[in-house]
Every structure is written in structure tokens, then in C-alpha cells.
Amino acid sequence: MAEKKGLRLEARGEGSYYKAILHVGSTLIPISDDILEELRGQTGLNPEPFFKLFLDKVGYSSYLTEQIRQAVQEAGDLTPQIQAIQQFLKQPHE
């Protein structure tokens, strides 16, 4: 199975400790509920400022931040990736 490029959020559901997981290549990064709520409140931002906020909240180490940046760069344009994440955050997940 080919590895997907770029960033992708996955809903884990109510029974899971983390309700969302960020896929960065083959790396899985759990996202806490408080960070999800904070990001949900900022989905109206344009892609570039939202990505900076996203990196600040989700990239809790310099290594992880660099991995996220590299995944975005390898996948191409930032805008569609961030718009997909923003759309994910706007949808209700159970």
C-alpha cells in the first residue's frame, strides 16, 4: 500500500482517548481535545496563518515541526492540505 503524502486528520471516535490522529506520512500524532477545540475556533483563518497556528499547537517538538513541514512540501501546495484539515475540523465527529 502506497504511503499518502501530506497531512491527513483521522477521526477516532468517542471511545478513543484521542478523538483525532494526524497522519504525517507513516507517523501518527495524537491530538488532544483541547488543541482540537482551539483549532476548530480558528478555521476561518486563511491557510498560511492557520498552518502557523497548527504547527505551533501540533508540532510540540522541533523534530515533529520539521516532519510536518517536510510532509507538506513533498505533497505540494499548502492551501488544499490546510483547507482539508479546516473542513475536517468544521465537521462534527463522534
Summary of the structure (lengths in Angstrom):
residues: 94
radius of gyration: 12.4
end to end distance: 27.6
largest distance: 34.8
contacts: 230
relative contact order: 0.20
helix: 50%
strand: 16%
